[in-house]
C-alpha cells in the first residue's frame, strides 16, 4: 500500500531508541519512552498560501527529523507503525 500525505503533512517512521544507557544499564521495553526522532517516508505537496500558490515543504523524503513527543497521529500500515504529522510539528532536521 502506498500512502501520499496531503498538503503540508508528512509520513514519518520512528527510529529505534537506545537499548542501553551511557553507563551500560540495559533499559527494559516497559521503561522506554517513544523516540522523538524519525525518518521522513513521504511528503505532501505543501500547503497553499493566501494567494492560492503552493508553498513547498522544507523537509524531503529521507530526512532525519526531531519532533514533539506527542506530535502526529499514529497509524499502522502493513504491520509497520508510522506517524502522520504536519510540517509545523517538526522541530529540526538532523544533519549527519
PDB file of N, CA, C and O in Angstrom:
ATOM      1  N   UNK A   1       0.849  -1.180   0.000  1.00  0.00           N
ATOM      2  CA  UNK A   1       0.000   0.000   0.000  1.00  0.00           C
ATOM      3  C   UNK A   1       0.893   1.242   0.000  1.00  0.00           C
ATOM      4  O   UNK A   1       1.846   1.328   0.775  1.00  0.00           O
ATOM      5  N   UNK A   2       0.585   2.182  -0.857  1.00  0.00           N
ATOM      6  CA  UNK A   2       1.314   3.454  -0.930  1.00  0.00           C
ATOM      7  C   UNK A   2       0.449   4.530  -0.301  1.00  0.00           C
ATOM      8  O   UNK A   2      -0.746   4.615  -0.582  1.00  0.00           O
ATOM      9  N   UNK A   3       1.049   5.351   0.549  1.00  0.00           N
ATOM     10  CA  UNK A   3       0.349   6.488   1.145  1.00  0.00           C
ATOM     11  C   UNK A   3       1.005   7.772   0.659  1.00  0.00           C
ATOM     12  O   UNK A   3       2.231   7.883   0.649  1.00  0.00           O
ATOM     13  N   UNK A   4       0.199   8.728   0.262  1.00  0.00           N
ATOM     14  CA  UNK A   4       0.685  10.049  -0.144  1.00  0.00           C
ATOM     15  C   UNK A   4       0.006  11.063   0.755  1.00  0.00           C
ATOM     16  O   UNK A   4      -1.194  11.299   0.614  1.00  0.00           O
ATOM     17  N   UNK A   5       0.755  11.680   1.693  1.00  0.00           N
ATOM     18  CA  UNK A   5       0.155  12.680   2.579  1.00  0.00           C
ATOM     19  C   UNK A   5      -0.364  13.883   1.786  1.00  0.00           C
ATOM     20  O   UNK A   5       0.147  14.195   0.710  1.00  0.00           O
ATOM     21  N   UNK A   6      -1.356  14.534   2.315  1.00  0.00           N
ATOM     22  CA  UNK A   6      -1.942  15.709   1.677  1.00  0.00           C
ATOM     23  C   UNK A   6      -1.357  16.993   2.258  1.00  0.00           C
ATOM     24  O   UNK A   6      -0.903  17.022   3.401  1.00  0.00           O
ATOM     25  N   UNK A   7      -1.375  18.033   1.468  1.00  0.00           N
ATOM     26  CA  UNK A   7      -0.955  19.385   1.863  1.00  0.00           C
ATOM     27  C   UNK A   7       0.397  19.396   2.560  1.00  0.00           C
ATOM     28  O   UNK A   7       1.382  18.922   1.993  1.00  0.00           O
ATOM     29  N   UNK A   8       0.468  19.934   3.797  1.00  0.00           N
ATOM     30  CA  UNK A   8       1.757  20.072   4.483  1.00  0.00           C
ATOM     31  C   UNK A   8       2.017  18.934   5.470  1.00  0.00           C
ATOM     32  O   UNK A   8       2.757  19.106   6.439  1.00  0.00           O
ATOM     33  N   UNK A   9       1.420  17.791   5.227  1.00  0.00           N
ATOM     34  CA  UNK A   9       1.623  16.647   6.119  1.00  0.00           C
ATOM     35  C   UNK A   9       2.770  15.772   5.615  1.00  0.00           C
ATOM     36  O   UNK A   9       3.063  15.728   4.420  1.00  0.00           O
ATOM     37  N   UNK A  10       3.413  15.075   6.559  1.00  0.00           N
ATOM     38  CA  UNK A  10       4.497  14.160   6.230  1.00  0.00           C
ATOM     39  C   UNK A  10       4.253  12.826   6.924  1.00  0.00           C
ATOM     40  O   UNK A  10       3.585  12.763   7.956  1.00  0.00           O
ATOM     41  N   UNK A  11       4.794  11.776   6.354  1.00  0.00           N
ATOM     42  CA  UNK A  11       4.708  10.433   6.916  1.00  0.00           C
ATOM     43  C   UNK A  11       6.092  10.107   7.494  1.00  0.00           C
ATOM     44  O   UNK A  11       7.094  10.156   6.781  1.00  0.00           O
ATOM     45  N   UNK A  12       6.139   9.774   8.792  1.00  0.00           N
ATOM     46  CA  UNK A  12       7.410   9.586   9.497  1.00  0.00           C
ATOM     47  C   UNK A  12       7.460   8.199  10.117  1.00  0.00           C
ATOM     48  O   UNK A  12       6.489   7.730  10.710  1.00  0.00           O
ATOM     49  N   UNK A  13       8.626   7.545   9.968  1.00  0.00           N
ATOM     50  CA  UNK A  13       8.871   6.273  10.652  1.00  0.00           C
ATOM     51  C   UNK A  13       9.793   6.569  11.820  1.00  0.00           C
ATOM     52  O   UNK A  13      10.880   7.118  11.636  1.00  0.00           O
ATOM     53  N   UNK A  14       9.359   6.204  13.032  1.00  0.00           N
ATOM     54  CA  UNK A  14      10.181   6.431  14.222  1.00  0.00           C
ATOM     55  C   UNK A  14      11.463   5.611  14.139  1.00  0.00           C
ATOM     56  O   UNK A  14      11.452   4.472  13.672  1.00  0.00           O
ATOM     57  N   UNK A  15      12.566   6.198  14.595  1.00  0.00           N
ATOM     58  CA  UNK A  15      13.827   5.471  14.701  1.00  0.00           C
ATOM     59  C   UNK A  15      13.884   4.804  16.060  1.00  0.00           C
ATOM     60  O   UNK A  15      13.312   5.308  17.027  1.00  0.00           O
ATOM     61  N   UNK A  16      14.565   3.684  16.141  1.00  0.00           N
ATOM     62  CA  UNK A  16      14.645   2.926  17.388  1.00  0.00           C
ATOM     63  C   UNK A  16      15.398   3.713  18.452  1.00  0.00           C
ATOM     64  O   UNK A  16      16.355   4.426  18.151  1.00  0.00           O
ATOM     65  N   UNK A  17      14.958   3.576  19.700  1.00  0.00           N
ATOM     66  CA  UNK A  17      15.628   4.249  20.815  1.00  0.00           C
ATOM     67  C   UNK A  17      16.772   3.376  21.332  1.00  0.00           C
ATOM     68  O   UNK A  17      16.898   2.205  20.972  1.00  0.00           O
ATOM     69  N   UNK A  18      17.587   3.969  22.173  1.00  0.00           N
ATOM     70  CA  UNK A  18      18.750   3.277  22.724  1.00  0.00           C
ATOM     71  C   UNK A  18      18.312   2.125  23.627  1.00  0.00           C
ATOM     72  O   UNK A  18      17.340   2.240  24.373  1.00  0.00           O
ATOM     73  N   UNK A  19      19.044   1.017  23.548  1.00  0.00           N
ATOM     74  CA  UNK A  19      18.791  -0.153  24.386  1.00  0.00           C
ATOM     75  C   UNK A  19      19.508  -0.040  25.733  1.00  0.00           C
ATOM     76  O   UNK A  19      19.065  -0.614  26.728  1.00  0.00           O
ATOM     77  N   UNK A  20      20.641   0.720  25.757  1.00  0.00           N
ATOM     78  CA  UNK A  20      21.444   0.854  26.971  1.00  0.00           C
ATOM     79  C   UNK A  20      21.696   2.325  27.269  1.00  0.00           C
ATOM     80  O   UNK A  20      21.658   3.172  26.376  1.00  0.00           O
ATOM     81  N   UNK A  21      21.955   2.613  28.544  1.00  0.00           N
ATOM     82  CA  UNK A  21      22.366   3.959  28.940  1.00  0.00           C
ATOM     83  C   UNK A  21      23.868   4.101  28.698  1.00  0.00           C
ATOM     84  O   UNK A  21      24.537   3.125  28.360  1.00  0.00           O
ATOM     85  N   UNK A  22      24.394   5.305  28.869  1.00  0.00           N
ATOM     86  CA  UNK A  22      25.826   5.540  28.700  1.00  0.00           C
ATOM     87  C   UNK A  22      26.641   4.724  29.702  1.00  0.00           C
ATOM     88  O   UNK A  22      27.784   4.363  29.424  1.00  0.00           O
ATOM     89  N   UNK A  23      26.063   4.435  30.852  1.00  0.00           N
ATOM     90  CA  UNK A  23      26.743   3.651  31.873  1.00  0.00           C
ATOM     91  C   UNK A  23      26.647   2.151  31.663  1.00  0.00           C
ATOM     92  O   UNK A  23      27.230   1.391  32.436  1.00  0.00           O
ATOM     93  N   UNK A  24      25.932   1.701  30.643  1.00  0.00           N
ATOM     94  CA  UNK A  24      25.836   0.284  30.327  1.00  0.00           C
ATOM     95  C   UNK A  24      24.612  -0.412  30.886  1.00  0.00           C
ATOM     96  O   UNK A  24      24.492  -1.631  30.757  1.00  0.00           O
ATOM     97  N   UNK A  25      23.696   0.326  31.504  1.00  0.00           N
ATOM     98  CA  UNK A  25      22.485  -0.276  32.062  1.00  0.00           C
ATOM     99  C   UNK A  25      21.493  -0.530  30.925  1.00  0.00           C
ATOM    100  O   UNK A  25      21.205   0.367  30.132  1.00  0.00           O
ATOM    101  N   UNK A  26      20.975  -1.752  30.852  1.00  0.00           N
ATOM    102  CA  UNK A  26      20.011  -2.101  29.807  1.00  0.00           C
ATOM    103  C   UNK A  26      18.627  -1.613  30.218  1.00  0.00           C
ATOM    104  O   UNK A  26      18.180  -1.850  31.341  1.00  0.00           O
ATOM    105  N   UNK A  27      17.955  -0.928  29.297  1.00  0.00           N
ATOM    106  CA  UNK A  27      16.626  -0.364  29.566  1.00  0.00           C
ATOM    107  C   UNK A  27      15.558  -1.364  29.108  1.00  0.00           C
ATOM    108  O   UNK A  27      15.541  -1.739  27.935  1.00  0.00           O
ATOM    109  N   UNK A  28      14.662  -1.806  30.008  1.00  0.00           N
ATOM    110  CA  UNK A  28      13.599  -2.728  29.588  1.00  0.00           C
ATOM    111  C   UNK A  28      12.570  -2.008  28.716  1.00  0.00           C
ATOM    112  O   UNK A  28      12.424  -0.788  28.788  1.00  0.00           O
ATOM    113  N   UNK A  29      11.862  -2.777  27.894  1.00  0.00           N
ATOM    114  CA  UNK A  29      10.862  -2.207  26.985  1.00  0.00           C
ATOM    115  C   UNK A  29       9.807  -1.395  27.714  1.00  0.00           C
ATOM    116  O   UNK A  29       9.343  -0.379  27.196  1.00  0.00           O
ATOM    117  N   UNK A  30       9.419  -1.830  28.919  1.00  0.00           N
ATOM    118  CA  UNK A  30       8.368  -1.131  29.651  1.00  0.00           C
ATOM    119  C   UNK A  30       8.796   0.256  30.120  1.00  0.00           C
ATOM    120  O   UNK A  30       7.945   1.107  30.378  1.00  0.00           O
ATOM    121  N   UNK A  31      10.111   0.498  30.235  1.00  0.00           N
ATOM    122  CA  UNK A  31      10.608   1.784  30.729  1.00  0.00           C
ATOM    123  C   UNK A  31      11.037   2.726  29.602  1.00  0.00           C
ATOM    124  O   UNK A  31      11.361   3.887  29.848  1.00  0.00           O
ATOM    125  N   UNK A  32      11.036   2.225  28.381  1.00  0.00           N
ATOM    126  CA  UNK A  32      11.479   3.053  27.252  1.00  0.00           C
ATOM    127  C   UNK A  32      10.425   4.086  26.894  1.00  0.00           C
ATOM    128  O   UNK A  32       9.225   3.817  26.941  1.00  0.00           O
ATOM    129  N   UNK A  33      10.898   5.274  26.537  1.00  0.00           N
ATOM    130  CA  UNK A  33       9.997   6.287  26.003  1.00  0.00           C
ATOM    131  C   UNK A  33      10.004   6.160  24.488  1.00  0.00           C
ATOM    132  O   UNK A  33      10.968   5.675  23.895  1.00  0.00           O
ATOM    133  N   UNK A  34       8.923   6.598  23.876  1.00  0.00           N
ATOM    134  CA  UNK A  34       8.878   6.567  22.424  1.00  0.00           C
ATOM    135  C   UNK A  34       9.896   7.564  21.883  1.00  0.00           C
ATOM    136  O   UNK A  34       9.994   8.687  22.377  1.00  0.00           O
ATOM    137  N   UNK A  35      10.655   7.152  20.867  1.00  0.00           N
ATOM    138  CA  UNK A  35      11.668   8.060  20.326  1.00  0.00           C
ATOM    139  C   UNK A  35      11.034   9.292  19.684  1.00  0.00           C
ATOM    140  O   UNK A  35       9.935   9.233  19.132  1.00  0.00           O
ATOM    141  N   UNK A  36      11.756  10.410  19.772  1.00  0.00           N
ATOM    142  CA  UNK A  36      11.286  11.659  19.179  1.00  0.00           C
ATOM    143  C   UNK A  36      12.086  11.974  17.923  1.00  0.00           C
ATOM    144  O   UNK A  36      12.158  13.121  17.482  1.00  0.00           O
ATOM    145  N   UNK A  37      12.686  10.931  17.356  1.00  0.00           N
ATOM    146  CA  UNK A  37      13.452  11.039  16.122  1.00  0.00           C
ATOM    147  C   UNK A  37      12.839  10.122  15.097  1.00  0.00           C
ATOM    148  O   UNK A  37      12.357   9.040  15.431  1.00  0.00           O
ATOM    149  N   UNK A  38      12.853  10.544  13.860  1.00  0.00           N
ATOM    150  CA  UNK A  38      12.292   9.708  12.823  1.00  0.00           C
ATOM    151  C   UNK A  38      12.846  10.048  11.462  1.00  0.00           C
ATOM    152  O   UNK A  38      13.600  11.006  11.289  1.00  0.00           O
ATOM    153  N   UNK A  39      12.449   9.231  10.495  1.00  0.00           N
ATOM    154  CA  UNK A  39      12.885   9.424   9.122  1.00  0.00           C
ATOM    155  C   UNK A  39      11.647   9.685   8.268  1.00  0.00           C
ATOM    156  O   UNK A  39      10.644   8.981   8.385  1.00  0.00           O
ATOM    157  N   UNK A  40      11.723  10.695   7.415  1.00  0.00           N
ATOM    158  CA  UNK A  40      10.602  11.040   6.538  1.00  0.00           C
ATOM    159  C   UNK A  40      10.466   9.962   5.469  1.00  0.00           C
ATOM    160  O   UNK A  40      11.411   9.682   4.732  1.00  0.00           O
ATOM    161  N   UNK A  41       9.275   9.357   5.391  1.00  0.00           N
ATOM    162  CA  UNK A  41       8.996   8.310   4.417  1.00  0.00           C
ATOM    163  C   UNK A  41       8.315   8.901   3.181  1.00  0.00           C
ATOM    164  O   UNK A  41       8.593   8.487   2.056  1.00  0.00           O
ATOM    165  N   UNK A  42       7.425   9.866   3.396  1.00  0.00           N
ATOM    166  CA  UNK A  42       6.705  10.506   2.285  1.00  0.00           C
ATOM    167  C   UNK A  42       6.289  11.910   2.708  1.00  0.00           C
ATOM    168  O   UNK A  42       6.105  12.185   3.894  1.00  0.00           O
ATOM    169  N   UNK A  43       6.142  12.793   1.726  1.00  0.00           N
ATOM    170  CA  UNK A  43       5.707  14.163   1.996  1.00  0.00           C
ATOM    171  C   UNK A  43       4.556  14.541   1.080  1.00  0.00           C
ATOM    172  O   UNK A  43       4.400  13.997  -0.013  1.00  0.00           O
ATOM    173  N   UNK A  44       3.762  15.479   1.550  1.00  0.00           N
ATOM    174  CA  UNK A  44       2.714  16.044   0.715  1.00  0.00           C
ATOM    175  C   UNK A  44       3.297  17.131  -0.188  1.00  0.00           C
ATOM    176  O   UNK A  44       4.488  17.430  -0.103  1.00  0.00           O
ATOM    177  N   UNK A  45       2.482  17.714  -1.039  1.00  0.00           N
ATOM    178  CA  UNK A  45       2.974  18.733  -1.975  1.00  0.00           C
ATOM    179  C   UNK A  45       3.225  20.090  -1.326  1.00  0.00           C
ATOM    180  O   UNK A  45       3.860  20.947  -1.941  1.00  0.00           O
ATOM    181  N   UNK A  46       2.748  20.312  -0.110  1.00  0.00           N
ATOM    182  CA  UNK A  46       2.871  21.610   0.548  1.00  0.00           C
ATOM    183  C   UNK A  46       1.502  22.253   0.660  1.00  0.00           C
ATOM    184  O   UNK A  46       0.547  21.828   0.010  1.00  0.00           O
ATOM    185  N   UNK A  47       1.417  23.299   1.504  1.00  0.00           N
ATOM    186  CA  UNK A  47       0.113  23.937   1.673  1.00  0.00           C
ATOM    187  C   UNK A  47      -0.001  25.168   0.775  1.00  0.00           C
ATOM    188  O   UNK A  47       0.995  25.687   0.270  1.00  0.00           O
ATOM    189  N   UNK A  48      -1.219  25.609   0.595  1.00  0.00           N
ATOM    190  CA  UNK A  48      -1.480  26.790  -0.238  1.00  0.00           C
ATOM    191  C   UNK A  48      -1.459  28.037   0.631  1.00  0.00           C
ATOM    192  O   UNK A  48      -1.950  28.026   1.760  1.00  0.00           O
ATOM    193  N   UNK A  49      -0.882  29.121   0.095  1.00  0.00           N
ATOM    194  CA  UNK A  49      -0.895  30.388   0.824  1.00  0.00           C
ATOM    195  C   UNK A  49      -2.178  31.154   0.493  1.00  0.00           C
ATOM    196  O   UNK A  49      -3.068  30.625  -0.174  1.00  0.00           O
ATOM    197  N   UNK A  50      -2.268  32.396   0.959  1.00  0.00           N
ATOM    198  CA  UNK A  50      -3.498  33.184   0.765  1.00  0.00           C
ATOM    199  C   UNK A  50      -3.801  33.446  -0.716  1.00  0.00           C
ATOM    200  O   UNK A  50      -4.962  33.603  -1.096  1.00  0.00           O
ATOM    201  N   UNK A  51      -2.762  33.493  -1.545  1.00  0.00           N
ATOM    202  CA  UNK A  51      -2.948  33.746  -2.977  1.00  0.00           C
ATOM    203  C   UNK A  51      -3.304  32.485  -3.745  1.00  0.00           C
ATOM    204  O   UNK A  51      -3.636  32.552  -4.928  1.00  0.00           O
ATOM    205  N   UNK A  52      -3.237  31.337  -3.084  1.00  0.00           N
ATOM    206  CA  UNK A  52      -3.541  30.075  -3.741  1.00  0.00           C
ATOM    207  C   UNK A  52      -2.326  29.382  -4.328  1.00  0.00           C
ATOM    208  O   UNK A  52      -2.450  28.346  -4.981  1.00  0.00           O
ATOM    209  N   UNK A  53      -1.137  29.958  -4.094  1.00  0.00           N
ATOM    210  CA  UNK A  53       0.097  29.339  -4.589  1.00  0.00           C
ATOM    211  C   UNK A  53       0.565  28.266  -3.616  1.00  0.00           C
ATOM    212  O   UNK A  53       0.407  28.413  -2.404  1.00  0.00           O
ATOM    213  N   UNK A  54       1.135  27.194  -4.137  1.00  0.00           N
ATOM    214  CA  UNK A  54       1.640  26.093  -3.329  1.00  0.00           C
ATOM    215  C   UNK A  54       2.997  26.464  -2.732  1.00  0.00           C
ATOM    216  O   UNK A  54       3.896  26.893  -3.455  1.00  0.00           O
ATOM    217  N   UNK A  55       3.149  26.301  -1.420  1.00  0.00           N
ATOM    218  CA  UNK A  55       4.410  26.560  -0.731  1.00  0.00           C
ATOM    219  C   UNK A  55       5.052  25.202  -0.441  1.00  0.00           C
ATOM    220  O   UNK A  55       4.498  24.403   0.315  1.00  0.00           O
ATOM    221  N   UNK A  56       6.223  24.936  -1.041  1.00  0.00           N
ATOM    222  CA  UNK A  56       6.898  23.646  -0.878  1.00  0.00           C
ATOM    223  C   UNK A  56       7.357  23.447   0.562  1.00  0.00           C
ATOM    224  O   UNK A  56       7.610  24.410   1.286  1.00  0.00           O
ATOM    225  N   UNK A  57       7.459  22.192   0.962  1.00  0.00           N
ATOM    226  CA  UNK A  57       7.931  21.844   2.296  1.00  0.00           C
ATOM    227  C   UNK A  57       9.446  21.972   2.373  1.00  0.00           C
ATOM    228  O   UNK A  57      10.141  21.831   1.367  1.00  0.00           O
ATOM    229  N   UNK A  58       9.956  22.241   3.576  1.00  0.00           N
ATOM    230  CA  UNK A  58      11.403  22.320   3.785  1.00  0.00           C
ATOM    231  C   UNK A  58      12.023  20.938   3.964  1.00  0.00           C
ATOM    232  O   UNK A  58      13.217  20.760   3.725  1.00  0.00           O
ATOM    233  N   UNK A  59      11.225  19.958   4.382  1.00  0.00           N
ATOM    234  CA  UNK A  59      11.727  18.595   4.557  1.00  0.00           C
ATOM    235  C   UNK A  59      11.457  17.794   3.290  1.00  0.00           C
ATOM    236  O   UNK A  59      10.569  18.119   2.502  1.00  0.00           O
ATOM    237  N   UNK A  60      12.252  16.732   3.114  1.00  0.00           N
ATOM    238  CA  UNK A  60      12.060  15.865   1.951  1.00  0.00           C
ATOM    239  C   UNK A  60      12.205  14.413   2.396  1.00  0.00           C
ATOM    240  O   UNK A  60      12.660  14.144   3.508  1.00  0.00           O
ATOM    241  N   UNK A  61      11.824  13.491   1.538  1.00  0.00           N
ATOM    242  CA  UNK A  61      11.936  12.073   1.857  1.00  0.00           C
ATOM    243  C   UNK A  61      13.381  11.728   2.175  1.00  0.00           C
ATOM    244  O   UNK A  61      14.305  12.172   1.493  1.00  0.00           O
ATOM    245  N   UNK A  62      13.565  10.926   3.224  1.00  0.00           N
ATOM    246  CA  UNK A  62      14.903  10.516   3.624  1.00  0.00           C
ATOM    247  C   UNK A  62      15.523  11.375   4.714  1.00  0.00           C
ATOM    248  O   UNK A  62      16.512  10.966   5.324  1.00  0.00           O
ATOM    249  N   UNK A  63      14.964  12.566   4.979  1.00  0.00           N
ATOM    250  CA  UNK A  63      15.494  13.428   6.040  1.00  0.00           C
ATOM    251  C   UNK A  63      15.239  12.794   7.408  1.00  0.00           C
ATOM    252  O   UNK A  63      14.189  12.195   7.643  1.00  0.00           O
ATOM    253  N   UNK A  64      16.220  12.936   8.309  1.00  0.00           N
ATOM    254  CA  UNK A  64      16.052  12.517   9.692  1.00  0.00           C
ATOM    255  C   UNK A  64      15.637  13.748  10.479  1.00  0.00           C
ATOM    256  O   UNK A  64      16.288  14.789  10.388  1.00  0.00           O
ATOM    257  N   UNK A  65      14.560  13.643  11.251  1.00  0.00           N
ATOM    258  CA  UNK A  65      13.999  14.809  11.922  1.00  0.00           C
ATOM    259  C   UNK A  65      13.751  14.550  13.402  1.00  0.00           C
ATOM    260  O   UNK A  65      13.664  13.404  13.843  1.00  0.00           O
ATOM    261  N   UNK A  66      13.638  15.646  14.164  1.00  0.00           N
ATOM    262  CA  UNK A  66      13.218  15.621  15.561  1.00  0.00           C
ATOM    263  C   UNK A  66      11.823  16.224  15.623  1.00  0.00           C
ATOM    264  O   UNK A  66      11.526  17.189  14.918  1.00  0.00           O
ATOM    265  N   UNK A  67      10.967  15.655  16.466  1.00  0.00           N
ATOM    266  CA  UNK A  67       9.604  16.163  16.589  1.00  0.00           C
ATOM    267  C   UNK A  67       9.134  16.066  18.027  1.00  0.00           C
ATOM    268  O   UNK A  67       9.761  15.399  18.850  1.00  0.00           O
ATOM    269  N   UNK A  68       8.025  16.733  18.330  1.00  0.00           N
ATOM    270  CA  UNK A  68       7.448  16.700  19.674  1.00  0.00           C
ATOM    271  C   UNK A  68       7.060  15.284  20.058  1.00  0.00           C
ATOM    272  O   UNK A  68       6.713  14.471  19.201  1.00  0.00           O
ATOM    273  N   UNK A  69       7.119  14.994  21.342  1.00  0.00           N
ATOM    274  CA  UNK A  69       6.796  13.662  21.850  1.00  0.00           C
ATOM    275  C   UNK A  69       5.373  13.221  21.478  1.00  0.00           C
ATOM    276  O   UNK A  69       5.142  12.051  21.175  1.00  0.00           O
ATOM    277  N   UNK A  70       4.435  14.153  21.501  1.00  0.00           N
ATOM    278  CA  UNK A  70       3.038  13.805  21.235  1.00  0.00           C
ATOM    279  C   UNK A  70       2.562  14.297  19.866  1.00  0.00           C
ATOM    280  O   UNK A  70       1.360  14.453  19.649  1.00  0.00           O
ATOM    281  N   UNK A  71       3.484  14.540  18.954  1.00  0.00           N
ATOM    282  CA  UNK A  71       3.137  15.059  17.630  1.00  0.00           C
ATOM    283  C   UNK A  71       2.555  13.959  16.755  1.00  0.00           C
ATOM    284  O   UNK A  71       2.920  12.790  16.874  1.00  0.00           O
ATOM    285  N   UNK A  72       1.661  14.348  15.893  1.00  0.00           N
ATOM    286  CA  UNK A  72       1.156  13.455  14.863  1.00  0.00           C
ATOM    287  C   UNK A  72       0.127  12.447  15.319  1.00  0.00           C
ATOM    288  O   UNK A  72      -0.252  12.378  16.488  1.00  0.00           O
ATOM    289  N   UNK A  73      -0.305  11.670  14.348  1.00  0.00           N
ATOM    290  CA  UNK A  73      -1.282  10.604  14.556  1.00  0.00           C
ATOM    291  C   UNK A  73      -0.634   9.286  14.194  1.00  0.00           C
ATOM    292  O   UNK A  73      -0.106   9.130  13.093  1.00  0.00           O
ATOM    293  N   UNK A  74      -0.671   8.334  15.120  1.00  0.00           N
ATOM    294  CA  UNK A  74      -0.066   7.034  14.862  1.00  0.00           C
ATOM    295  C   UNK A  74      -0.988   6.193  13.995  1.00  0.00           C
ATOM    296  O   UNK A  74      -2.192   6.116  14.239  1.00  0.00           O
ATOM    297  N   UNK A  75      -0.403   5.558  12.971  1.00  0.00           N
ATOM    298  CA  UNK A  75      -1.151   4.644  12.112  1.00  0.00           C
ATOM    299  C   UNK A  75      -0.317   3.384  11.926  1.00  0.00           C
ATOM    300  O   UNK A  75       0.892   3.392  12.156  1.00  0.00           O
ATOM    301  N   UNK A  76      -0.959   2.313  11.513  1.00  0.00           N
ATOM    302  CA  UNK A  76      -0.267   1.055  11.257  1.00  0.00           C
ATOM    303  C   UNK A  76      -0.560   0.665   9.811  1.00  0.00           C
ATOM    304  O   UNK A  76      -1.719   0.514   9.423  1.00  0.00           O
ATOM    305  N   UNK A  77       0.503   0.503   9.014  1.00  0.00           N
ATOM    306  CA  UNK A  77       0.364   0.127   7.608  1.00  0.00           C
ATOM    307  C   UNK A  77       1.199  -1.116   7.373  1.00  0.00           C
ATOM    308  O   UNK A  77       2.419  -1.098   7.541  1.00  0.00           O
ATOM    309  N   UNK A  78       0.541  -2.188   6.985  1.00  0.00           N
ATOM    310  CA  UNK A  78       1.211  -3.464   6.726  1.00  0.00           C
ATOM    311  C   UNK A  78       2.110  -3.878   7.898  1.00  0.00           C
ATOM    312  O   UNK A  78       3.232  -4.342   7.695  1.00  0.00           O
ATOM    313  N   UNK A  79       1.609  -3.705   9.116  1.00  0.00           N
ATOM    314  CA  UNK A  79       2.328  -4.104  10.313  1.00  0.00           C
ATOM    315  C   UNK A  79       3.409  -3.141  10.765  1.00  0.00           C
ATOM    316  O   UNK A  79       4.085  -3.400  11.761  1.00  0.00           O
ATOM    317  N   UNK A  80       3.585  -2.041  10.057  1.00  0.00           N
ATOM    318  CA  UNK A  80       4.612  -1.063  10.404  1.00  0.00           C
ATOM    319  C   UNK A  80       3.956   0.178  11.001  1.00  0.00           C
ATOM    320  O   UNK A  80       3.010   0.726  10.434  1.00  0.00           O
ATOM    321  N   UNK A  81       4.476   0.621  12.169  1.00  0.00           N
ATOM    322  CA  UNK A  81       3.911   1.806  12.818  1.00  0.00           C
ATOM    323  C   UNK A  81       4.533   3.067  12.232  1.00  0.00           C
ATOM    324  O   UNK A  81       5.756   3.194  12.169  1.00  0.00           O
ATOM    325  N   UNK A  82       3.682   3.998  11.804  1.00  0.00           N
ATOM    326  CA  UNK A  82       4.110   5.256  11.212  1.00  0.00           C
ATOM    327  C   UNK A  82       3.365   6.402  11.876  1.00  0.00           C
ATOM    328  O   UNK A  82       2.374   6.184  12.573  1.00  0.00           O
ATOM    329  N   UNK A  83       3.839   7.617  11.660  1.00  0.00           N
ATOM    330  CA  UNK A  83       3.179   8.825  12.152  1.00  0.00           C
ATOM    331  C   UNK A  83       2.850   9.724  10.974  1.00  0.00           C
ATOM    332  O   UNK A  83       3.658   9.881  10.059  1.00  0.00           O
ATOM    333  N   UNK A  84       1.671  10.310  10.997  1.00  0.00           N
ATOM    334  CA  UNK A  84       1.328  11.369  10.048  1.00  0.00           C
ATOM    335  C   UNK A  84       1.274  12.651  10.862  1.00  0.00           C
ATOM    336  O   UNK A  84       0.543  12.742  11.849  1.00  0.00           O
ATOM    337  N   UNK A  85       2.068  13.657  10.434  1.00  0.00           N
ATOM    338  CA  UNK A  85       2.091  14.922  11.166  1.00  0.00           C
ATOM    339  C   UNK A  85       2.252  16.083  10.207  1.00  0.00           C
ATOM    340  O   UNK A  85       2.665  15.908   9.061  1.00  0.00           O
ATOM    341  N   UNK A  86       1.926  17.258  10.685  1.00  0.00           N
ATOM    342  CA  UNK A  86       2.132  18.476   9.901  1.00  0.00           C
ATOM    343  C   UNK A  86       3.602  18.866   9.968  1.00  0.00           C
ATOM    344  O   UNK A  86       4.300  18.527  10.924  1.00  0.00           O
ATOM    345  N   UNK A  87       4.065  19.578   8.954  1.00  0.00           N
ATOM    346  CA  UNK A  87       5.446  20.041   8.945  1.00  0.00           C
ATOM    347  C   UNK A  87       5.717  20.939  10.156  1.00  0.00           C
ATOM    348  O   UNK A  87       6.839  20.964  10.661  1.00  0.00           O
ATOM    349  N   UNK A  88       4.713  21.670  10.623  1.00  0.00           N
ATOM    350  CA  UNK A  88       4.864  22.551  11.788  1.00  0.00           C
ATOM    351  C   UNK A  88       5.243  21.790  13.051  1.00  0.00           C
ATOM    352  O   UNK A  88       5.848  22.370  13.953  1.00  0.00           O
ATOM    353  N   UNK A  89       4.899  20.487  13.140  1.00  0.00           N
ATOM    354  CA  UNK A  89       5.213  19.670  14.315  1.00  0.00           C
ATOM    355  C   UNK A  89       6.673  19.230  14.339  1.00  0.00           C
ATOM    356  O   UNK A  89       7.153  18.739  15.361  1.00  0.00           O
ATOM    357  N   UNK A  90       7.385  19.401  13.225  1.00  0.00           N
ATOM    358  CA  UNK A  90       8.788  19.011  13.150  1.00  0.00           C
ATOM    359  C   UNK A  90       9.631  20.143  13.737  1.00  0.00           C
ATOM    360  O   UNK A  90       9.486  21.302  13.349  1.00  0.00           O
ATOM    361  N   UNK A  91      10.511  19.796  14.672  1.00  0.00           N
ATOM    362  CA  UNK A  91      11.334  20.791  15.360  1.00  0.00           C
ATOM    363  C   UNK A  91      12.636  21.074  14.630  1.00  0.00           C
ATOM    364  O   UNK A  91      13.083  22.220  14.589  1.00  0.00           O
ATOM    365  N   UNK A  92      13.259  20.034  14.045  1.00  0.00           N
ATOM    366  CA  UNK A  92      14.561  20.220  13.403  1.00  0.00           C
ATOM    367  C   UNK A  92      14.856  19.080  12.447  1.00  0.00           C
ATOM    368  O   UNK A  92      14.304  17.986  12.565  1.00  0.00           O
ATOM    369  N   UNK A  93      15.738  19.359  11.497  1.00  0.00           N
ATOM    370  CA  UNK A  93      16.280  18.337  10.611  1.00  0.00           C
ATOM    371  C   UNK A  93      17.661  17.989  11.161  1.00  0.00           C
ATOM    372  O   UNK A  93      18.468  18.881  11.424  1.00  0.00           O
ATOM    373  N   UNK A  94      17.936  16.691  11.337  1.00  0.00           N
ATOM    374  CA  UNK A  94      19.217  16.238  11.875  1.00  0.00           C
ATOM    375  C   UNK A  94      20.198  16.090  10.713  1.00  0.00           C
ATOM    376  O   UNK A  94      19.949  15.336   9.772  1.00  0.00           O
ATOM    377  N   UNK A  95      21.311  16.813  10.789  1.00  0.00           N
ATOM    378  CA  UNK A  95      22.360  16.737   9.774  1.00  0.00           C
ATOM    379  C   UNK A  95      23.460  15.825  10.280  1.00  0.00           C
ATOM    380  O   UNK A  95      23.920  15.983  11.411  1.00  0.00           O
ATOM    381  N   UNK A  96      23.886  14.885   9.474  1.00  0.00           N
ATOM    382  CA  UNK A  96      24.961  13.956   9.875  1.00  0.00           C
ATOM    383  C   UNK A  96      26.290  14.400   9.340  1.00  0.00           C
ATOM    384  O   UNK A  96      27.302  13.742   9.578  1.00  0.00           O
TER     385      UNK A  96
END
